Structure formats: C-alpha cells, structure tokens
C-alpha cells in the first residue's frame, strides 16, 4: 500500500533554506502541483469542463496564496539590529 501511495503522490526532498515555514509551504506547493495535474487530466479526458477546471484551479491558487501569506513566505523578517527604532 505504501508503494502505491508513493507512486501516486511522490514527494521531493526540500533543498531550500530550512525553516518550518519554508518546509510547510513546500509541502503545500507539492500538493498544489499534484491537484493541478489531476484537474488537467480530468479536463483533458473530458470528465470535467474547462470552466470547472478553471474554477477549481483558481480556488487552489487562492488557497496557496493564503498559505504563503499565513506562513510569512517572502516577507522581510523584522529587523533585529535596531535600524527601525525611533
């Protein structure tokens, strides 16, 4: 069962700067990519309409953007050297 799960949902190692937030976002990004692949395959195979695929992908994109914002990815960390002090 584990082999089938690994085949259907492969996970790549994370090679970036390690922080818990970066690791969590990487996992979210990989899940996003897998879901996009499924949606595209369903649309290509005629199982869902192009409009449904677009709406589903748009919703997934909004979720990923929200995840990025909540995790603080891409935001400048607060300064610790006192340069923002009055």
N, C-alpha and C positions, 0 to 999 in steps of 0.2 A: 504494500500500500504506500509506503514512504517513497519508493522509487517512482511510482506513478505520480504522486504529488510533486516530487522534484522535477519530473518531466513536464508536467502541466504548468507548474508555477516555479520556474527556475529563479533563483536569487543570485545576484552577482555580489562579489565582495565589494566593500566600500574602501576606496583608496584615498579619499579626500582628507582634509583636516578633521581629526576626530573631535567631535563634541557630541553629547547626547542629542542635541537638536539637529545637527547635520545628519547623524545616523537615522533618526526618526524621519526626517524629510526624505532621505534617500530611500527608505522603505516605502514611504508614501508615493514617491516618484516611480518606483518599480511597479507598485500595484496599479498606479495610473496607466502606465505603459501597457501592462497586461490587459487591463479592461478595455483600453483603446483598441488593442489587437482583436479582442473578441467582438467588439462592436463593429469594427471594419469588416471582419469576416462574416458576421451575420448580415450586414448590409450587402456585401458583395455576393453572398449566396442567396439573396432575395428573401431572407427571413424577416428582415425589418426594413422599413422605408428609409430613404435618405434623410427625410425630415426627422424621423425618430432617432436615427444615428446622430444627426447633428445636435439635437436637443440633449441626448444622453452624454455626448462628448462635452458639450458646453457645461452641463451640470458637473461633470467630473473635473473640468478645468477650474470651475469656481471653487470646488472643494479643495483642490490642490493649492490654489492661490490663498485660500483661507488658512490652510495648514501652514503654508510658508509664512504668512503674517503672524499667526499664533506662535510659531516656533522662533520668530525673530530672525529668520534667514535673510541675509543680505542687508540687514540694518547695522549701522555703526554701533559698536558697543559703547557704553558710557565711558567717558574719559576718566582715568584714574590718576592722571598727573597734575590735576588741579587747573588745567587751562580753561575750564568752564566756570571757575569760581568767580564771584563778583569782585 
